[in-house]
Amino acid sequence: MSLFEDPAPAGPKSKVAAAPLAERMRPRSLAEFLGQDAIVGDGRTLRAAIETGGAGSLILWGPPGVGKTTLALLIAQHADLHFRPFSAVLAGVAQVRAIVAEAAELRQRDGRGTLLFVDEIHRFNKAQQDAFLPHVEKGDLVLVGATTENPSFAVNAALLSRCRVVALQSLPDAAVAAVVQAALSDRERGLGVRSLTLADEALARLVALAGGDARRALGCLEACAATCVDCDEITAEMVVDAFQHRALRHDKAGDLHYDLLSAFHKSLRNSDVQAAVYWLARSLEAGADPVHVARRLVAMAAEDVGLADPMALQVATAALTALQFLGLPEGRLPLTEATIYLAAAPKSNAVTRAIDAATAAAQADAQHPVPLHLRNAASALGRDLGHGRGYAYAHDAPGGVARMECLPPALRGAEFFVPGARGFEQRLTERMAENDRLRRGDGS
């Protein structure tokens, strides 16, 4: 029996018919593997490697429902390898050893190697991932791991160095639509024998709600079909009802969480009010902790607005306080208010550049001693050593600025904070220039 042969004749009571539609419609060849042309399309290096049986060990990275398991199956098929699925959630190192032993026995018996497919490989800790290393190096098995998390963070470096990382993308709408239409018409594996039709509006709604996830699309189609009689038309209302309230993809510890926050922050920085409000809604609807969103607002107010609008930080911290007081759903409103205010505010990163420049100077230069006139003169010994001698009390000076240097001599004239030309920082430029004149005692 080959990898993709049915375990029993097709029929209403067969295992094939009993399997979910998404499983029945799993692509059986690279020609049926839709939506990943950038990776396995005609002429691509990986496609050629798969077709010649030389794909080797891989880490398949991508969101759910884009074909990671299917691609592993196709790799095993083309390389004539035994396929052994393995869940990092349910199994451990002992099972790895058992599979390695089984792989050795199978190779002795029929000369065929084994492809070990590890689903959710990011859930293994470092020690568990290290258990694969000697067997991958010796060629005891081909390892194909699947992960929805960034392998750079979720997979240890030693294992990454021995595997090629392949990034799969969410399926384009056209590919999802093609998968759905194929399932409707396929009489052997799909719903073709029922002669169901799908209204154009229903197909568009199904594709939109699937969000690039073929498994989700086929699950919805199957749910709709279960409520129909043969020859019925599936409507948009039926699609929406089948999806109910779609759970947006989100993982509070994963890449998408940080990608949504990144899109939110960058839209704020670029003064795009509409985009910032959208990414705020996406994060909240997906179940992100609203406090994380509020913290991003506070950070952005200091980092990207700064003193171009001194009210920005107050608005952001007020939104955080209001959220903690109100909770959700009412807390969405102060978050939205702050989002709109910050996106529309003038922008400046002068504060960020100031602290970065001062930090660089503090790290690179000698540890300049504090000038004597600025030292704490709290003790008699300190005063005898000259601490505080020459200090001028600013409030007693004209304009409230004393003729006194406050930087170490080696850093005099250094400029760390350079105001921008937007918003309140324009006034700061004038104010700082006046203060410098008073500190120098320049009467001009």
N, C-alpha and C positions, 0 to 999 in steps of 0.2 A: 504494500500500500504506500503510495507516495504521500508527501506532506499534505497535499491539498485534496486528496481523494476523500469523498464522503464516506463516513463510517457505515452508512446504511443507505439503501435505495431511497431516493427522494419520494416523499409521500406525506399525507396529512399527519401521520403519526410517527414519522421518522424523527431522528434527532436533529436533522437539518431543519425541518419545518418547526421544531420546537425551539430551536435556537433563536435569540433575538435577531431582528432584521439586520441590525448593524453587523452582527457576526456573520450572518449568511451572505451579506453583500461585500464581505472583505475582499479586496482586490486579489486576483490570482496571478497576476503578471504585472510587470512594470508598465505595460501599455494601459492597464486599468488603474494604475496608481496616479491619481489626478492631483493637481494643485501644487506640486513640488518640482516644477520644471527647472527651477534655478539650481536644483540639487541633482536630480536624476533624470532630467530631460535629455533628449537626443543630443549626443556629442559631449555630454558632461563626463568629467573624469570618474566620478563615483559610479555612474551608470555603467561605464565600460568595465570598471573593477568588479561590480556586482555580476555582470553578464559573463565575465571570465572566471568567476569564482574566487577572486582575489581581494575582496573588500577588506578583509582583516577585522581587527577589533575596533569597535566604534562606540562613541557616546552619542546617542540621539537626543537632542535637546529641543524641546518645543512644547507648546500648550497642549491641552487634552484634545483628542479627536482629530489629529492631523496625520496619523499614519505611522507612528513610531513602531508599534508592535507589528503592523503589516510589513513595514520595510525590513524588520528583522527576519520575519518569515520568508520574505522573498530572497534575502541574502542566503539563508539556509538552503532554500530550494535550489538556487543557482550554483551553490558550492557543493551540493549533495551532502549536506551535513545533517546529523540528527539535531532536532530542535528541542531544547529543554528550557521551558519557561520557569522563572524563579522570581518570587516577590520578596523584595527587601523588607517589606512590612511584616511578613509572616515567617520568614526563614532566617537562619543564622549561619555561622561558620561551619557547624557540623554538617549542614545540608550541602554546603559547598564542597566539602571533602567527599561526601557520598556521591555527588554528581561527577567529580573528577575521577573517582574510582570507577564509576559506571562508564564514563567516557573512555577510559583505558580499556575496559572490557569490550565495549562496542567496537573500538578500533581493531582490537585483536580478532574479533569475530567476523566483521564484514569490511574492515578497512576504511570505514567512514569516520570522519571526525565529528565533533559535537559543537554546536553553537549554543552557548549559555546566554539566554536573554534575561537580564536582570531588570525588572520593572521597578521604578522609583529608586534607582541606585543611590540617590542622594540621601536616602533614609539610613543607609549603612554608616556607621561611624568609621573613623580612620582605621582602627584595627581590623574591622570586618572587610573594608575595602582592600587592605593590605593582603588579606588572605587570597585574593585573586592573582596577585602579582607574579608569584613564581610559576603558576600554571599558564598564564598568558605569555610570559617570557619563553617558557619551554615549548609552547605550542600544544600543550595538552588539550586546549580548547580555544575556541574563538569567543571572545566576550563582546556582547552588545548590550550596553546599558541604556536605559531610557530615563529621562528626568525632565521635569518641568522647571527645574531651578538652574540658575547659571552654573555650569560645571566648574568655572573658575573658583567659585566659593563652596560648591556642594560636593565636589569630587577632589580627592587629595592629589597633589602634584605628581606623585610617583605613578599613579594609575593613569592620570591624564597624559603623561609623557609616552605612554604605551598604547594610547588609543587616539584615533582621529575623532575630533568633535564635529558633528554634523548638526547644523541649526535648521530645524524645520519651522516654517511659518504657518500662521493661521491660514486656512484655505481661502482663496479668493471666492467671491460670491458665485462666479461662473462655475467653478469646480463643485461647490456645494450643490448648486442647482442641477448639474449634470449627474451627481451621485443620486439625488432624489429622483430624477426622471428615470435613471437606470433601474432603481429599485421598483418604481411603478410599473415598468414595462417588462422586467425580467420574469419569465414564467417559471423558470427552474428554481431560482433562489429568492426572488423577490415577490412582488404582489401582482404580477402580470396576469395570473389566472383569474383575478377578481375584477379585471377591467375597470379599475377605479381611475378617475381623472382628477386633476388638481387645477383649480382655477388660477389664472395668472396672478391675481392679487394674493391668493393663498400661498403660491410659490414664493412671491416676493417677500411676504411676511415671514414665512418659514425660514428663508435664507437669512433675513435680517436678524431674527431671533436666535438662530443657530450660532451666529458670531464666529464663523470660520471653523466650526466643530462639526465634522461629518457625522460623528456618532450621535451628537445631540440632534442633528437634523433627521437622521433616520429613526431615532427614538420617537421624535414628534410625529413623523409620518406613520409609524406603526401604531401609535396611540390613536391617531385620527382614524386609521383604517379599522381599528377595533370597534369603532362606533358606527361604521358604515355597513350597508349591505352591498352586494356586488353591483357594479356599474354606477355607484353613487359618485357625485362630485364632492371633493373635499374643499370646503370654503375657508376664507380667511378667519372667520369667527371660530371655526373648529380648530384651526391652528393655534390661535391665541388661547383658546380654552385648554388645549392639550399642554401648552407650555405653562399655563397658569402664570404665576409671577416668576419670571425667569431669574434664577440666581446668577448675577453677574460674576464673572470669574474674578477671584480675589484670593490671595493667601497672605495673611498678615505678616508672615515671616519670609515670604518669597519675593521673586523678582517683580511680579506685577504690582504688588503693594508699593514698592519703591519706584517703579516706572510711573505709576499714577501720580505719586507725590512729586516726582521729577517733572512731569508734564505740567502739573499745577504750579509749581514754583517758577518754571521757565516761562509760562504764560503770564504770570504776575510780573516777572522781571521785564518782559517785553511789552508791558502795558496793554495786553489784550484782554479786555474785560470779559468779552463773551466766552473766550476759550477758558479763562480762569474759572468762571462760574460753571462751565461744563465739566471741567476736570474735578472741581469740588463735588459736584453732584455725582459723578462717576464713582469717586472714592467713597462717598457716604452710602450710595445705593449698593455698592459691592460689600459693605460691611466693615469698612476700615474704621479703626478707632478714631472718633472725631477729635480726641485730644491730640493725636498725632498730626492731624490736619491743622489744628489751632497752633501747635508748636511750630509748624512750618510757616504759618503766617507771621509769628513773632520773629522767627529767624530771618525771614525775608525782609521784614520791616527794617531790621538793623543792617542787614547785608546789602540790600539793593535800593532802599529808599534813603536810609540814613538821615542825615541832617538836611537833605533837600526838602523834607517835610517832617519836622520834629514831632508832629501829631501822629505819624504813622505807627510808631511803636506803642503809643498810648492806645490807639484804636485796636491794634492787634492784641495787646495784653488784656484790654477790656473785653474783647471777643472771647478770649480764653476763659476769663473769669465768668462771663455770662453763660458760656457753655457749661461750665462746671456747676453753676447755680441752677440752670434750667434743665440740662440733659436734653435728650432727643425726644420728639422731633423739633421742639421749639428752638433748641440750640442751633439749628441750621440757619436761622435768621441772622443772629450776630456774626456767624461765620461768613455768610454771604455778604453782609454789610461790610465787614472788614476786607473781604476779597475784592469787592468792587472799589473800595477806597484805595487799597494798596495798588491795584492794577492801574487806576487812573492817576495816582500820585506821580510827581516828578521823581526821576530816578538818579541815584548817585551811589557809587561804590567807594567814595572817598574815605569813609570810616573804615571799611575793610582794608583798603590800601594803606591807611595810616597805621593800623595795628600790625599788619604784615611787615611793613617797612621797619617799624620800631622793634618788632620781634627779631627780624633779621639782624638789625644793628646790635641788639642785646646779645645775640648768639655769636655773632662774628667778631665783635670788637673785644678788647680787653674789658675786664670788669672794673670800669672806671669808679674810683671812690666817690662817694657823695661829697660835694663841696662842703667845706667847714660851715659856711654860713647857713646851709640847709639842714645840718645835722640836728638831731634832737638834743636839746640842752637841759635835760631833766635832772642831771646830777652835777654836784660840785666838781667832780673829777672831769666830767665832760666839758664843763664851762672852762676849767683850767686849761684844757687841751685846745680850747678855741671853738668848741661847738657852739653854733649860733651867733658867733661874732660877725658882725657885718650884715646880719639879717635885717631887711627893711619890711615893716608891716605895710602891706599893700593898701589897707584902708586909710592909712594916714597920708598916702601919696596923692598928688593931683591926678584926677581921672581914675583913681583906684588901682593904678599900676605903678609899682615901685621900679626905680632904676636898679635892677638886679638881674643877673643871669641865673637861670635855674638848670641849665644843662651842664654836664661836665665840660671842662675847657676843650677837650678833644672833639666834642660834638657841637660846639657852638656854630650856629648858622644852619644846622641840619633842619630839613623840612620833612616831617613824616605825614602830617595831615595837609593835603593841598585841596582846598574846597573846589567843588565843581561849579559849573556855570548855570545850574538849574535851581529853581526854587529858593528856599531860605539860604542855601549855601552862597548865593550871590551876596547876601547881606553879611554873611560870616567873613567873606574876603575883605570887605571894608572894615569890619570890626577888628579882625586880626591885624590888619595893616596899622590901624590906629593904636592898638595895644603895643605893637612892636616899636612904634615911634615913641610912645611914652616910656617904654622900658629902656630905650637907648638914651632918653633925655634929649631927643631931637626936637627942638622948638619950631622947626620949619613946618 
